Structure formats: C-alpha cells, structure tokens
Amino acid sequence: MVDPASLTLPALLSHALVAFTIEFDNEFEHRMPHRTTRHGWTGGGPWLVSLAMWSNCMRYVGADGVRVGELAELARTGTNLNGMQRWGYITIAPDPADHRPKPPRSAGIVRATARGRRAQAVWQHLTSEIESRWEARFGADEIIRLRASLAALAAQMDPGLPNCLPILGYGLFNRLPDSERPAPVTPPSRLPALLARVLLTFALEFESLSELSLALCANLLRVLDENGTPVRDLPLRSGVSKEAIAMALGFLDKKGMVEVVSDPAGSRAKLARPTPKGRQAQDAYRKLLGVIEAGWRQRFGTEAIDTLRESLALIAGAPIPEPYPDGWRAERPKPDTLPHYPMVLHRGGFPDGS
C-alpha cells in the first residue's frame, strides 16, 4: 500500500480519478453485453471501452446524431472515431441534406448503433451511482469537501477545458484541439470531470516547461533506477499496462534516456535503466513538480491545496473494491500502485493504458 503522504499532488489526483474510473468501468462491464480479446462475445455487445469514450464521444451522440465536426467542439477534445465505429458503438454517414458530390468527413453524421444506445443507457447513470457509493464508503461530508475543493480550483482555471482527460498523443503528451474551445454552459459538478480538469491543468503546465510528458515521467521514468528494473516488472511497479510501457520505453530509448540491457546476474530478464541523460530527466521531473505545486500554493492559496491533498489522501489510501469474478481485471495481477498519471490511449481509453 502506497503512503498517500508521499504522493505528489498530480499523483493524488490521478489515484482518485483512476480509482473512480476502474469502479465505473467494472460496473459497465458487468451490466453491458460486450466483447474482449480474452472473453470473446457476451451477448453480442460492442467491444469493451472505458469511461473516457463515454466522456469524449458517446455522451454527445443524441437521438438525431451529431456532425463529426461538432463532436470535438462539444467534448472540447478529440475521440477515436475510427475505433468507436469499428468497435460497434457508432456509424458515420453523409448528411442526407448535404448534396455536395464529396462532402468532407467533418460534415458526416455520427449516430449511435443499437449497441451504442444500450451502452449509453448504462453509462448515463453510473457517475452518480459511483459517487453515491463513495459517499457511503468515505462519508458524505468528505466527498462534499473534496468536490468543493476541486470546484473552487476549477473555477479559477481555463473554463474551456474538457471534462475528461484527452487521449494522449505522440510522446504521451496531452493534446487539445487547435481551434478555440467554447466554454461550457455550466461548470462541471461531477467528481470525474472535476478531477480531470484540475489534473489536466497541472499536466499542461508541466508539459509547457518539460521536454517529456507528465504521463511518461510519472509512470515509467519515476520507477527506474541505476541498478536496472526488470522490464517484466514495470507494469506492476508503475500501474500501467505492458503495451503502454513498451510505448514509453520506445520513446525514451529514442531520446537516449533509457537503455534496455541483459541482466548481468545471468538471468534471461531484460533490465531497463536510465542513462545519464535519463537521470537528469528524473531530477528535472521531481524538481518541476515541486515548482508547480509551490506556484499553485501562491496562486490558489496554501489552505486550498492542503485541504485538497487531505481529501485526496483519504481516497488514495483506501483499497479499490474487488472486480467482479468474471471481469477482465479479476484475471490480471494486482499492481503495486495505481498510475501516477492516467494513460488514456486510443485503445479504449482505459486509464492504465490497457
């Protein structure tokens, strides 16, 4: 069990958001007919995806559909349209009222399939349901305090940020649409949206000052040491999937910050260790976290940050409810920690990169 007092502010925010997402996803998997690589089909449902794909796509696809070009404006971030179409949630077709010979894809209409509509019916109530569970588990007053702390900070941040974390781009950086993002009609009030906004604000500030993304530093670079870490152990130590680790290792290798070598003890294991340049990046990462949090204390007030940390520590120190026995997470080894930054990838949006 990780000591919450030892976690940085973005790690605390991440642990809370990932914990909420895992509980949300486990419930969706339990209630919604779906298919996965391991389990195959369960009742002819779509491919299983995470909370992110509800937040950046399906919640904006109404009964009459939505234009492709409008979807990113509504969500204020991109989605994996090709994936959501391939996985069985949506269709994309030309607008019947558009008589141009070759209308651009942005003019096409996104509509939910029958399976997509069934998924929407399950998703739309889960956020409030998981929040109610948290109030029962941690205490209603504690969750109210956490929500109020997050809302107070979010009110002082960019109002045009999405209510979810974006799918990470090249180098695992956070990328937002280049076009001007309209401010939301009403500020978010749900926990996952508030957590995502505050965490994303920290990440964007970090990434504006860093050569490396926060996701890459917080999840992989953080757990490496000069003695070398077995590559096979990195998913459990970091809390992210082996596919996400492979992606991160490849990027750091190109940067000359990590090397993968044979175990000098003679085992067949491969070890990952930072190069001198990588150790400099580790030091820069830790220093920059402290600089940004100190800046937040000046900007938002020490009491506000301390109150938020106290509320987040309560959640970070608590175990996540066990997954359903037939769920995919029940088959995986339990990691040593949750991700220190959610690895939301195009592969379904799961926060551990799965």
Buried (B, 14 or more C-beta within 10 A) or exposed (E): EBEBEEBBBBBBBBBBBBBBBBBBBBBBBEBBBBBBEEBEEBEEBBBBBBBBBBBBBBBBBEEEBBBBEBBBBBBBBBBBBEBBBEBBBBBBEBBEEEEEEEEEEEBBBBBBBEBBBBBBEBBEEBBEEBBEBBBEBBEEEBBEBBBBBBBBBBEEBBBEBBBBBBBBBEBBBBBBBEEEBEEBEEBBEBBBBBBBBBBBBBBBBBBEEBEBBBBBBBBBBBBBEEEBBEBEBBBBBBBBBBBBBBBBBEBBBEBEBBBBEEEEEEEEBBBBBBBEEBBEBBEBBBEBBEEBBEEBBEEBEEEBBEBBBBBBBBBBBBEBEEBBEEBBBEEBEEBBBBBBBBBBBBBBBBBBBB
